[in-house]
Amino acid sequence: MLVNAIILFAIAALGGLTMAILHFRGRTPPPVWLAVLHGLFAACGLIVLLIGVIGAASRGAPVALVLLLIAALGGFTLVSFHMRRRALPNGLVVGHALIAVAGFVVLLAAAWALIG
């Protein structure tokens, strides 16, 4: 399960990185289709990770889940700015990304611990 979650989050991360680059180049808000795909892959990753945590995959997986859920809250907040046609706050964009990356790194370490 963790490998599937990693794949889904990696795809979501590519979309997130693309949106962050667009944002900091002044092209904000991002295209709706890109934001939707990013959110869908991340949400699917959360569901798969939750199944892995319930199945007691590893000790680090719950920590990754919590971090990624916090990142998801930041993502929902960014969507609310997008929907209200308000500028996306740079700090929130960066904070969302940093927490998501931290969760992804913890997830990678949890998966590595299982195979190593």
MIVOKOL-995014 format. One record per atom (N, C-alpha, C): residue in one letter; x, y, z. Coordinates in steps of 0.05 Angstrom, whole numbers, plus 5000, padded with zeros to 4 digits. Atoms other than C-alpha are relative to their C-alpha. Layout:
AXYZ ...
END
This chain:
M501649765000 M500050005000 M501750255000 L498449764998 L505550495017 L501250084973 V498949945026 V508650434948 V497950134982 N502249875016 N501950594915 N499650295010 A500449734990 A501151194961 A502350184991 I497749855009 I508251424943 I499650084971 I500449945028 I506551384869 I497950224996 L502149805003 L500151784877 L500950275010 F499049744990 F503552314920 F502150124982 A497949905019 A509352364871 A498750144976 I501449885022 I504552514815 I498750265009 A501249764989 A500853014859 A502250225004 A497849814996 A507553334876 A500950134975 L499349885026 L509153444803 L498150224993 G502049795005 G502653824795 G500350235019 G499649794981 G503954204859 G502450174994 L497649865007 L510954394838 L499450184976 T500749845023 T508254634771 T498450255008 M501749784991 M502955054805 M501650215016 A498449814984 A508055354854 A501850174981 I498449855019 I512655544796 I498350214986 L501849805013 L506855874760 L499350225019 H500749804980 H504856234824 H502250205004 F497749824995 F511756524837 F501050144975 R499549855025 R512256734764 R497850194994 G502249815003 G505957134773 G497649904985 R502350125014 R501156664737 R498349855019 T501750124979 T496256554793 T497250114998 P500150284990 P491356254807 P500749814977 P499250205021 P493455614771 P497649924984 P502350105016 P489255304716 P498449805017 V501950164984 V483154964746 V500649704996 W499650295005 W484554294712 W502549905015 L497650084987 L491554274742 L499549985030 A500650014972 A489054434812 A498249765007 V501850224995 V483553914807 V501649734998 L498450255002 L488453364783 L501949975024 H498250004976 H493353554839 H498449905024 G501650074976 G487853504891 G499049714998 L501050285003 L485052844863 L502249805006 F497850194994 F491852494863 F500750015029 A499349994971 A493352754933 A497949875017 A502250124984 A486452544959 A500149694997 C499750295003 C487351844929 C502449905015 G497750084984 G494251814961 G499449995029 L500850014972 L491251985028 L498349765006 I501750234996 I486051445021 I501649745001 V498350245001 V491150915001 V501849995025 L498249994976 L495851145058 L498349935025 L501750074977 L490051105108 L499549705001 I500350295001 I488750395086 I502549865009 G497450114991 G496150245095 G500450035030 V499749954971 V496150555165 V498149815015 I501950184986 I489950155185 I501149725000 G498850265002 G493549535161 G502649985015 A497550004983 A499349715208 A502449964982 A497850035019 A504249795150 A502750065013 S497449934987 S509750135191 S499550215022 R500249804979 R511050585250 R500050294990 G499849735011 G512651195207 G497650094984 A502249935018 A506551165163 A497950185014 P501949824987 P501751475215 P501050295002 V498849734999 V506552065222 V499750144973 A500349905028 A506552155146 A497150074995 L502949955004 L498952115146 L499250265013 V500749754986 V498352665198 V501150244986 L498849775015 L503253125161 L498550054974 L501349965026 L499753005095 L497150105004 L502649894994 L492953135126 L500150305007 I499649724994 I495553795153 I500550154974 A499549885026 A498153955083 A497450024984 A502650005013 A491253775056 A498350245010 L501449774989 L488154295102 L501050264988 G498949775013 G492854805073 G499150024971 G500950015028 G490854575003 G497150094998 F502849915000 F483454665020 F499850305004 T499949714996 T485055365045 T500850144974 L499249885026 L488655524979 L497749984980 V502350025018 V482555264941 V498050215006 S502049804993 S478155734980 S500850274990 F499049745011 F482556324959 F499450004969 H500350025029 H482256074887 H497150044993 M502849985006 M474656004888 M498950295004 R500949724994 R473856714917 R501550204982 R498449845018 R478656974863 R501750205015 R498149844984 R483357244916 R502849904995 A497250085003 A490857244911 A500849795020 L499150214982 L494156624939 L502350115017 P497849904983 P498456814999 P502649834996 N497550145005 N505756644986 N500749825024 G499350164976 G506756405058 G498449745001 L501650234999 L500955925052 L500849804978 V499050175022 V503455654985 V502549855009 V497550124991 V510355535015 V499649815023 G500650174977 G507655255081 G498749744991 H501450245010 H503054775044 H502149814987 A497950175014 A508954535001 A501949885020 L498050114981 L513854455059 L498849785017 I501250214983 I508954055102 I499549754982 A500450235018 A507153615042 A502649864994 V497450135005 V514553495026 V500949855025 A499250144975 A515853325099 A498549745003 G501750244999 G510052825098 G500949794980 F499050185021 F512652525033 F502649875008 V497450114991 V519652445061 V499649805022 V500650194979 V516952105123 V498849754988 L501250235013 L512751655079 L502149834985 L497850145013 L518951475038 L501649845020 A498450134979 A522751315102 A498549765011 A501750224989 A516950885128 A500049774980 A500050215020 A516750495063 A502849874999 W497350105000 W524350425063 W500549815024 A499650174976 A524150145134 A498749734997 L501350265004 L519349605111 L501649824982 I498550175019 I523749375054 I502949965007 G497250014993 G530449505086 G500649835023 
END
